[in-house]
Amino acid sequence: MSVISPADSIFLVSESREHPTHVGALQLFELPDGADEHFVRDLHAKLLTYTNLSPTFRKRPADPVSSLGQLWWTDDNDVDLEHHVRLAGLARPGRIRELLEYVSRAHSVLLDRHRPLWEYHVIDGVEDNRFAVYAKMHHSLADGVSAMRMVAASLSASPNGDTAPLWANRVRVKPKPTPNSPVHVAEGLTNYVRAVVPSTMSFGRILAGNVGRADARLPLPAPHSMFNVPITGSRRFAGQSWPLERLRAAAKKIGTRATINDVLLAMCSGALRRYLLSQNALPSKPLIAAVPVSVRAGDSDGGNAIGYALCNLGTHLPYPSDRMHTIITSMNKAKSTMAKQSKAQVQLMGATLQSAQTMLGALPGLGSIAPSVVNVVISNVPGPKEPLYMHGAQMLANYPLSIPLDYNALNITAISYAGNLDIGIVGCRKAVPGLQRLLEHLEASLAELE
């Protein structure tokens, strides 16, 4: 067995039927020239032949039932690939609407903790000579950056290149023996507490230091919004792609050292403002976004290595230029604060932030009035710059699916790929009605910035 890090174990300990904590990706592929009607079925059969799994895809909690069992990994040496690698088909012509509905339902289902925590759905019958892959993996196994590295490694830069799926073991690594004595267990628990408690206390001091400060650019706690409610286990997903060149041009027009990420946040700010106005639910104070920031070393592999910057989205401001200025100022301040902290502090405080909202809402009798720490999570993950292929089929888009939480019912994640920014929006189906309209609002917001 191996000890699960505090940042990773939080995703296991906090999971429930209403709160699945897996992440996913919807990859859209174009069938190769000359492919017959059996291509996708044959591809699925080929994938099932990769039976030598990498260590990450053999991990499962040591005890799937007890809370203590969520602190240690054990290896499954008898993985049933037919359970994990699935073949599905849409009724032709297989519109994108039906594909998104399939993925919405699949993303709502918990992973089986008695097995390694991942699934891979190969989906046939997508309109316009396409097929899709929906892959999901528990967030305790990988964050967005490490997951993207796995995706890139599983595809080829050439239509004729060799490819092996996500789970294939590319490097033979001799496992390190981990003692399983009571002394080792006690040491693991002690180290866990030593890591988490200082992070929690530090997070509390930051909140206390910001609340009530008249000069604070970041209002804490965040205003209550329609997204800050208890959620159900049912999900809704929508995705769309935008050319990166449009975002670069908007950033250049804005000036003041605006980045593509700043433009993305401004797009989300305008879209959220439009959506909330349409629901007659726009707070008078600005929404606060948690923006994940990677602190991963270049040679790091797997696990979670992220911190969070808190960004004032300026959603109370009617003019796009004012919202943009607010976002740039807020993000620069957040980056400056994080630069003064160690990697461990940033990472552990990020893990604490992920659970703080749920913990506040879970207080007996206070769920509806507990202060909101953040209103929405908005993430931007760097991805491959060149087109990628799987067994000759070109990947056209790669839409991320992340994790809504209690009192954070909406998540927006973007991944750059081959000149586009692929944006995936996941929300609680009940708490965020008409979620797909956010795509139209994102386009309108970018047009304003142009």
Secondary structure, 3 states (H helix, E strand, C coil): CEECCHHHHHHHHCCECCECCEEEEEEEEECCCCCCCCHHHHHHHHHCCCCCECHHHHEEECCCCCCHHHHEEEECCCCCHHHHEEEEECCCCCCHHHHHHHHHHHHCCCCCCCCCCEEEEEEEEECCCEEEEEEEEECCCECHHHHHHHHHHHCECCCCCCCCCCCECCCCCCCCCCCCCHHHHHHHHHHHHHHHHHHHHHHHHHHHHHCCCCCCCCCCCECCCCCCCCCCCCEEEEEEEEEHHHHHHHHHHHCCCCCHHHHHHHHHHHHHHHHHHHCCCCCCCCCEEEEEEECCCCCCCCECCEEEEEEECCCCCCCHHHHHHHHHHHHHHHHHHHHCCCHHHHHHHHHHHHHHHHHHHCCCCCCCCCCECCCEEEEEECCCCCCCEECCEEEEEEEEECCCECCECEEEEEEEECCEEEEEEEEECCCCCCCCHHHHHHHHHHHHHC
